[in-house]
Structures are given as structure tokens and as C-alpha cells.
Amino acid sequence: MTLLDEFDRRILAAVQRDATLPIARLAEEAGLSPTPCWRRVQKLEQAGIIRRRVALLDRQKLNLGITVFIAVRTSQHNAEWLERFRRAVSGIPEILDIYRMSGEIDYLLRAVVPDIQTYDALYQRLIERIELNDVTSMFAMEEMKSTTEIPLHYAR
């Protein structure tokens, strides 16, 4: 798939809001008939633009109401350490996002936990698995915006 047109953008906007839409409803929202819409969805999936369809769960109702951002600094900047770090953090299910950063911190992690004691246990697991120079934890006081919908007006 090379270029996205307005129909593709409408399809993508609709599936970002609700991945369970029946193809007839999706086609209606995109301004297409069902068969061409289904073909476009298939092409978007094959091109990897639609990576997967998931359900968004309510963290509060699942006792994961605390979001913590973990800023990590390291004195090690080599491929071997990076691979060990990647394995160490990838194996901790409470850690949802991991970013390699520019600037004063090297890595930023986002985790969800039910309470401070559980975060402390997560922290202990983390430092047992990999040597870190500095770790700073920041607890979110309020979630002011959280979305999985990416802006589509940049898509080509």
C-alpha cells in the first residue's frame, strides 16, 4: 500500500474508535459499499498499517489504578547492555511502555500497579535483573488525557 486516501483515513478513524464495528457499519462510516471497504481493510492489515485489533480494558476496575513513570539513567551505552535491559523490562507485565529517550534520561517506562507496595516489588525485580545508574519514579496524580487514537492527517 503506497498512499492513503480519504476512504482509508475514514476506515482507520472508525476502527481506532471501535475495532468491533461490523463491515456494513464501517463501510457506511467510510462512504463505501461493504465489499470495497472489506478489501481496503484487508490491504491496510496486509500493509501493517492496522497491526492488530484489541480491547481496551478499564484499569481502575481491574485494580490497576496507579500509573507510574520510571525514568532510568545508565552509565552503560553498548549493545550488549541494551539487549539485557530489553529482556529485563520486557519480562515484567506491569510495564506497558518502554522508550529510549534523548536528553537527561536514557529510558522512560510506564507501568500500572494497584498500590505502592506492588510498585516497590516491581522496582526490586527490575534492579535484580539489570544494573542501573539512577532510577526516578513519578506517580501520576491525575490522568488528564489518554487515548490510543493517533492523528491521521499526517498519513500519506
C-alpha positions as CSV (number, residue, x, y, z in Angstrom):
1,M,0.0,0.0,0.0
2,T,1.5,3.3,-1.0
3,L,-0.8,6.2,-0.4
4,L,-3.7,6.5,1.9
5,D,-6.8,8.3,0.5
6,E,-9.7,9.8,2.4
7,F,-11.6,6.5,2.4
8,D,-8.6,4.8,4.1
9,R,-8.4,7.6,6.6
10,R,-12.1,7.2,7.4
11,I,-11.7,3.5,7.8
12,L,-8.7,4.0,10.1
13,A,-10.5,6.6,12.2
14,A,-13.5,4.3,12.7
15,V,-11.6,1.2,13.7
16,Q,-9.5,3.3,16.1
17,R,-12.7,4.3,17.8
18,D,-14.3,0.8,17.7
19,A,-12.5,-2.2,16.2
20,T,-15.6,-4.3,16.6
21,L,-17.7,-2.4,14.0
22,P,-19.4,-4.8,11.6
23,I,-18.1,-4.3,8.0
24,A,-21.5,-2.9,6.9
25,R,-21.3,-0.1,9.6
26,L,-17.6,0.5,8.8
27,A,-18.4,0.8,5.1
28,E,-21.2,3.3,5.9
29,E,-18.8,5.4,8.0
30,A,-16.2,5.3,5.3
31,G,-18.7,6.1,2.5
32,L,-18.2,2.8,0.7
33,S,-20.1,-0.3,0.0
34,P,-19.2,-3.3,2.1
35,T,-17.1,-5.3,-0.4
36,P,-14.7,-2.5,-1.4
37,C,-14.5,-1.5,2.3
38,W,-13.6,-5.0,3.3
39,R,-10.9,-5.1,0.6
40,R,-9.4,-1.9,1.9
41,V,-9.4,-3.2,5.5
42,Q,-7.6,-6.3,4.2
43,K,-5.0,-4.2,2.4
44,L,-4.5,-2.0,5.5
45,E,-3.9,-5.1,7.5
46,Q,-1.5,-6.7,5.0
47,A,0.5,-3.4,4.8
48,G,0.8,-3.5,8.6
49,I,-1.0,-0.2,9.0
50,I,-3.6,-2.0,11.0
51,R,-1.3,-4.0,13.2
52,R,-3.9,-5.7,15.4
53,R,-7.3,-5.2,16.9
54,V,-7.6,-5.2,20.6
55,A,-9.9,-4.4,23.5
56,L,-9.2,-1.6,25.9
57,L,-9.7,-2.6,29.5
58,D,-10.6,-0.3,32.4
59,R,-7.5,-0.3,34.7
60,Q,-9.5,1.0,37.7
61,K,-12.0,-1.9,37.5
62,L,-9.1,-4.3,37.3
63,N,-7.3,-2.9,40.4
64,L,-4.5,-1.2,38.4
65,G,-5.3,2.4,39.3
66,I,-1.8,3.7,39.8
67,T,0.3,4.7,36.8
68,V,4.0,5.2,37.4
69,F,6.5,6.6,35.0
70,I,10.0,5.3,35.6
71,A,12.9,7.3,34.4
72,V,16.1,5.3,34.0
73,R,19.7,6.5,33.6
74,T,22.5,4.2,32.9
75,S,26.3,4.6,32.5
76,Q,26.3,1.7,30.0
77,H,25.7,2.6,26.4
78,N,26.5,-0.6,24.5
79,A,24.6,-3.1,22.5
80,E,25.1,-6.0,25.0
81,W,23.7,-3.9,27.9
82,L,20.8,-2.7,25.8
83,E,19.8,-6.2,24.9
84,R,20.0,-7.3,28.6
85,F,17.9,-4.3,29.6
86,R,15.3,-5.0,26.8
87,R,14.9,-8.6,28.1
88,A,14.8,-7.5,31.7
89,V,12.0,-4.9,31.2
90,S,10.1,-6.9,28.6
91,G,9.5,-9.7,31.1
92,I,7.7,-7.5,33.6
93,P,4.0,-7.5,32.7
94,E,3.2,-4.3,34.7
95,I,5.5,-2.3,32.4
96,L,3.3,-1.3,29.5
97,D,5.6,1.1,27.5
98,I,9.4,1.4,27.2
99,Y,11.0,4.3,25.3
100,R,14.7,5.0,24.7
101,M,15.0,8.8,25.1
102,S,17.1,11.7,24.2
103,G,18.1,14.2,26.8
104,E,18.9,13.7,30.5
105,I,17.2,10.3,31.0
106,D,18.1,7.2,28.9
107,Y,14.8,5.2,29.2
108,L,11.3,6.1,30.2
109,L,8.9,3.3,31.3
110,R,5.2,3.4,32.0
111,A,3.8,0.9,34.4
112,V,0.5,0.2,36.1
113,V,0.1,-1.2,39.6
114,P,-2.6,-1.5,42.3
115,D,-0.5,0.2,45.0
116,I,2.9,1.5,46.2
117,Q,3.9,-1.9,47.7
118,T,3.4,-3.6,44.3
119,Y,5.4,-0.9,42.6
120,D,8.2,-1.5,45.2
121,A,8.2,-5.2,44.3
122,L,8.3,-4.3,40.6
123,Y,11.3,-1.9,41.3
124,Q,13.1,-4.7,43.3
125,R,12.6,-7.1,40.3
126,L,13.9,-4.5,37.9
127,I,17.1,-3.8,39.8
128,E,17.7,-7.5,40.4
129,R,17.6,-8.1,36.6
130,I,19.8,-5.3,35.4
131,E,22.3,-2.7,36.8
132,L,21.0,0.8,36.6
133,N,22.8,4.1,37.4
134,D,19.7,6.1,38.5
135,V,16.0,5.4,38.7
136,T,13.4,8.0,39.4
137,S,9.7,7.1,39.8
138,M,6.9,9.6,39.2
139,F,3.4,8.7,40.1
140,A,0.5,10.1,38.0
141,M,-1.8,12.1,40.2
142,E,-4.5,12.5,37.5
143,E,-4.9,11.1,34.0
144,M,-5.9,14.2,32.0
145,K,-5.8,12.6,28.6
146,S,-5.2,9.1,27.5
147,T,-6.0,7.8,24.0
148,T,-5.0,5.1,21.6
149,E,-6.2,7.1,18.6
150,I,-3.4,8.5,16.6
151,P,-3.9,11.6,14.4
152,L,-4.4,10.6,10.8
153,H,-4.0,13.9,9.0
154,Y,-0.2,13.3,8.7
155,A,-0.8,9.9,6.9
156,R,0.3,9.8,3.3
